[in-house]
Amino acid sequence: MDALPFLTDTPGIGGRLKLQPEDFVVDEIPLYTASGEGEFLYLRICKRDVSATELTSHLAQTFGVDESEIGVAGRKDRRAVTTQFVSIPARNVDDPARACADRIQVIEAQRHGNKLRTGHLGGNRFEITLRDVNCDEPAQLKRIIDATTEAISRLGFLNYFGEQRFGRNGDTDSDGFRLLRGEHVRRLGKNALRFALSAAQSRMFNEWVADRVDGELTHRVQRGDVMQVVASGGCFVVEDVDVEQARCDARETVVTGPIFGPKMRMPDGDPAQHEAAILERFGLSPDAFLRFRKLTSGTRRPLLIRPQEFSANVSGNVVRLAFALPPGAYATSLLREFTKCDAD
């Protein structure tokens, strides 16, 4: 795939990411507080250099439960220090501290009435350290950081799916596309199947975003666009462009792109033709998603994200960024506007 375009035009600083796990710190923001009562135990866990699958496997073995009984709100990076909530049936947990290991610590445990599900989070806070950036002049580096920070504050950043979405070799979506086309694919387990199909949907969304950038449509509303109300998350189709452009400029709404599937809200007019062209570009029809309707139900995803609590600190050739993002947004997609290159 061609390199994805950038939104900002500031110089890139390059740099090296995740030289050590402490360079990528993630703290999950819960969607709700555990009630203290119920059939599930919510463990707040800090892991260092541990993958999501390693954590799930460790907890399943420690407490003698099936991995499917363990709930998480979102997958966290391996090469990082991450804090997140995990739910386990309380009947299986005699002592939460038994889950502690060399790179896994249980911070707290609280009962709650439901299992954690994907998406049950308010967002994530990040503290990211970039080392060996490509600028030896401190004053110039500060100017670049300040200019990029200002541009992102004003424009937001492109809500691309990060490269990690597409697997270690960047080609997990290939199986997903073959599945959607009805072609033969090696036998996949349930999780691998879900990941492959999701990667294909994500690749097409990234393509849609790139097209909006190339068409200078990142901040311009078109008749027929599907907009999302920022406050409520509700979606609607644009009829009056002038009215909706004003609401978009006021940051009340944002243009959304396709996560293709039978339940996805459809656009109208030119946006609908554009999305149909993307499907055709990948050799698919809208009916392709009916084969896996439970795994590819479809939705809309915002084109732009505006980070919260943003700060930047420069020390020599090291840059530290801190910010909060909503669920589903990738820190690496924000980071690439500073580095002007992709990182996983």
C-alpha positions in Angstrom: 0.0 0.0 0.0 1.1 3.6 -0.7 2.3 5.7 2.3 -0.6 7.5 3.9 -0.7 11.3 3.6 -0.2 13.6 6.5 -2.5 16.4 7.6 0.1 18.9 8.9 2.9 20.3 6.7 5.5 20.9 9.5 8.9 19.2 9.2 9.3 15.7 10.6 11.6 15.1 13.5 12.0 11.3 13.1 13.2 9.7 16.3 13.1 6.2 17.8 10.1 4.9 19.6 9.9 2.1 22.3 13.6 1.7 22.8 12.4 0.6 26.2 8.9 -0.2 27.5 8.9 2.9 29.7 9.0 5.0 26.5 5.3 4.1 25.8 3.1 4.5 28.8 -0.7 3.9 28.6 -3.2 4.4 31.3 -6.8 3.2 30.6 -9.6 5.6 31.4 -12.6 3.6 32.7 -16.0 4.2 31.3 -17.6 3.6 34.7 -16.5 2.8 38.3 -16.9 -0.7 39.7 -19.9 -0.8 42.1 -18.2 -3.1 44.7 -20.9 -5.8 44.2 -21.5 -8.4 41.6 -20.4 -11.7 40.1 -17.3 -10.3 38.4 -14.0 -9.1 39.8 -12.4 -6.1 38.1 -8.6 -6.2 38.4 -6.6 -3.1 37.7 -3.4 -4.5 36.3 -0.1 -2.9 35.3 2.0 -4.9 32.8 5.4 -4.2 31.4 6.5 -5.6 28.1 3.7 -8.2 28.1 1.3 -8.7 25.2 -2.5 -8.8 25.5 -2.6 -12.5 24.7 0.2 -13.2 27.2 -1.8 -11.4 29.9 -5.0 -13.3 29.1 -3.2 -16.6 29.1 -1.5 -15.9 32.4 -4.7 -14.9 34.1 -6.6 -17.9 32.7 -3.9 -20.3 34.0 -3.5 -18.6 37.4 -7.2 -18.7 38.2 -8.3 -21.8 36.3 -10.7 -20.1 33.9 -11.2 -20.3 30.2 -9.7 -17.4 28.3 -13.1 -16.5 26.9 -14.3 -15.8 30.5 -11.8 -13.0 30.8 -13.0 -9.5 29.8 -11.1 -6.5 28.7 -12.2 -3.1 27.4 -9.3 -2.8 24.9 -6.1 -4.5 23.8 -2.9 -2.8 25.0 0.5 -2.6 23.3 3.2 -5.2 24.3 6.3 -3.1 24.1 5.0 -0.6 26.7 4.0 -0.1 30.3 0.2 -0.2 30.4 -2.4 0.0 33.1 -5.9 -1.5 32.3 -8.9 -3.2 33.8 -9.6 -6.9 33.4 -12.7 -8.8 34.5 -12.7 -12.3 35.8 -15.6 -14.4 37.4 -15.3 -13.6 41.1 -16.0 -17.2 42.1 -12.6 -18.2 40.6 -10.5 -15.7 42.4 -9.5 -16.6 45.9 -6.6 -14.1 46.1 -6.1 -11.4 43.4 -2.5 -11.0 44.3 -1.8 -14.5 42.9 -1.9 -12.8 39.5 1.2 -10.8 40.3 4.3 -11.9 38.4 7.7 -10.5 37.3 6.1 -8.0 34.8 2.5 -8.0 35.9 1.2 -6.3 39.0 -2.4 -6.1 40.4 -3.0 -2.6 41.7 -6.6 -3.0 42.9 -9.6 -5.3 42.8 -13.3 -4.4 42.9 -16.5 -6.4 42.3 -18.9 -5.4 39.6 -22.1 -6.8 38.1 -21.1 -7.3 34.4 -18.2 -8.6 32.4 -15.9 -6.1 30.8 -16.5 -5.9 27.0 -14.6 -4.4 24.2 -15.3 -0.7 24.1 -16.2 -0.4 27.8 -13.6 2.4 28.3 -13.6 6.2 28.4 -10.3 6.4 26.5 -6.6 6.2 27.2 -3.9 8.5 28.5 -0.5 8.3 26.9 3.0 9.4 27.9 5.3 8.8 24.9 9.1 9.3 24.7 10.8 9.8 21.3 14.6 9.4 21.4 17.3 10.4 18.9 15.2 12.9 17.0 16.6 14.3 13.8 17.3 17.8 15.0 20.4 18.9 16.8 19.4 22.6 17.3 17.3 22.9 20.4 15.6 26.1 19.3 14.7 24.7 15.9 13.3 21.5 17.5 11.2 23.5 19.9 9.8 25.6 17.0 8.8 22.4 15.1 7.2 20.9 18.2 5.3 24.1 18.9 4.1 24.4 15.3 3.0 20.8 15.0 1.2 21.1 18.4 -0.6 24.2 17.3 -1.6 22.6 14.0 -3.0 19.5 15.7 -4.8 21.7 18.3 -6.4 23.6 15.4 -7.0 20.8 12.9 -7.0 17.6 14.9 -5.2 14.6 13.5 -6.2 11.9 11.0 -7.9 9.0 12.7 -6.0 6.3 10.8 -5.8 2.8 12.2 -2.2 2.3 13.3 0.2 -0.1 11.6 -0.1 -2.5 14.5 -3.7 -3.1 13.4 -2.3 -5.1 10.5 -0.1 -7.5 12.3 3.6 -7.9 12.7 4.2 -8.2 9.0 1.6 -5.6 8.0 -0.4 -8.1 5.9 -3.1 -9.5 8.2 -5.7 -7.8 6.1 -4.7 -10.0 3.1 -6.5 -13.0 4.7 -9.5 -10.7 5.5 -9.9 -9.6 1.9 -9.6 -13.2 0.6 -12.3 -14.3 3.1 -14.6 -11.4 2.0 -14.1 -12.4 -1.6 -15.0 -16.0 -0.9 -11.5 -17.2 -1.8 -9.7 -20.1 -0.1 -7.9 -19.2 3.1 -5.9 -21.3 5.5 -7.9 -22.4 8.5 -8.1 -19.6 11.1 -9.1 -19.7 14.8 -11.9 -17.5 15.9 -9.6 -14.6 17.2 -7.4 -14.8 14.0 -10.6 -14.7 11.8 -11.9 -11.7 13.6 -8.6 -9.9 13.5 -8.2 -10.6 9.7 -11.6 -9.3 8.8 -11.2 -6.3 11.1 -7.9 -5.5 9.5 -9.5 -5.5 6.0 -12.2 -3.1 7.2 -9.5 -0.9 8.8 -7.4 -0.9 5.6 -10.4 0.4 3.6 -11.1 3.1 6.2 -7.5 4.3 6.0 -7.8 4.4 2.2 -11.0 6.5 2.6 -9.1 8.9 4.9 -6.2 9.2 2.4 -8.7 10.1 -0.3 -10.3 12.8 1.8 -6.8 14.3 2.4 -5.9 14.1 -1.3 -9.3 15.7 -2.2 -8.8 18.5 0.4 -11.9 17.3 2.1 -10.7 16.8 5.7 -12.5 19.8 7.0 -15.1 20.4 4.2 -18.6 18.9 4.6 -20.3 17.5 1.5 -23.9 16.9 1.0 -24.6 13.2 1.7 -21.7 12.9 4.3 -22.5 11.0 7.4 -21.7 13.2 10.4 -21.3 12.3 14.0 -22.5 14.5 16.9 -19.4 14.8 19.1 -21.4 15.1 22.4 -23.7 12.1 21.8 -22.1 10.0 19.2 -25.3 10.0 17.1 -25.0 10.0 13.3 -27.0 11.7 10.6 -26.7 12.4 6.8 -26.0 15.9 5.6 -28.7 17.7 3.7 -28.0 21.4 4.3 -24.2 21.9 3.7 -24.0 25.5 5.0 -25.7 24.6 8.3 -23.6 21.5 8.8 -20.3 23.1 7.8 -20.9 25.7 10.5 -21.5 23.0 13.1 -18.4 21.1 12.0 -16.3 24.3 12.2 -17.6 24.8 15.7 -16.5 21.2 16.5 -20.0 20.1 17.3 -19.9 17.4 14.6 -17.3 15.5 12.7 -17.3 13.8 9.3 -17.2 10.0 9.5 -15.9 7.3 7.3 -16.9 3.7 6.5 -16.2 0.6 8.6 -18.0 -1.4 6.0 -20.7 -3.9 7.0 -24.5 -4.5 6.7 -25.3 -2.3 9.8 -23.2 0.7 8.7 -25.1 4.0 8.2 -24.9 4.8 4.5 -24.0 8.2 3.0 -25.8 9.7 0.0 -24.7 11.4 -3.2 -21.0 11.9 -4.0 -19.8 10.4 -0.6 -21.9 7.2 -1.4 -20.3 6.9 -4.8 -16.8 7.4 -3.3 -17.4 4.7 -0.7 -18.7 2.3 -3.4 -15.5 3.0 -5.4 -13.4 2.0 -2.5 -15.1 -1.3 -2.2 -14.7 -1.8 -6.0 -11.0 -0.9 -5.6 -10.6 -3.8 -3.3 -12.7 -6.2 -5.4 -15.7 -6.2 -3.0 -19.4 -5.6 -3.1 -21.5 -4.5 -0.1 -22.9 -8.1 0.1 -19.5 -9.5 0.8 -19.9 -8.6 4.5 -23.0 -10.7 4.8 -20.8 -13.8 4.9 -19.5 -12.8 8.3 -22.3 -10.5 9.5 -21.6 -11.1 13.2 -17.9 -10.1 12.8 -18.3 -7.4 10.2 -21.5 -5.7 11.2 -20.1 -2.3 10.2 -20.2 1.2 11.8 -18.9 4.7 11.2 -15.6 6.1 12.4 -14.6 9.8 12.8 -12.3 11.2 10.3 -10.5 13.5 12.8 -9.6 13.3 16.4 -8.6 16.2 18.7 -6.4 15.0 21.6 -7.1 16.2 25.2 -4.7 17.2 27.9 -1.9 17.7 25.4 1.6 18.7 26.4 5.1 18.4 24.9 8.5 18.6 26.6 11.9 18.8 24.8 15.2 17.8 26.5 18.2 17.6 24.2 17.2 15.3 21.4 14.5 13.6 23.4 10.8 14.6 23.0 8.1 13.6 25.5 4.5 13.9 24.6 1.5 13.5 26.9 -2.2 13.4 25.8 -5.5 11.6 26.2 -7.4 10.0 23.3 -10.9 8.5 23.0 -11.5 4.8 22.5 -10.3 3.4 19.2 -7.9 6.2 18.4 -4.2 5.3 17.9 -1.5 7.3 19.6 0.9 6.3 16.7 -1.4 8.1 14.3 -1.0 11.3 16.2 2.7 10.7 16.7 3.4 10.3 12.9 2.4 14.0 12.4 5.5 14.8 14.5 7.8 12.2 13.1 6.5 12.2 9.5 7.0 8.5 9.5 5.0 5.4 10.7 5.8 3.6 13.9 4.2 0.6 15.6 
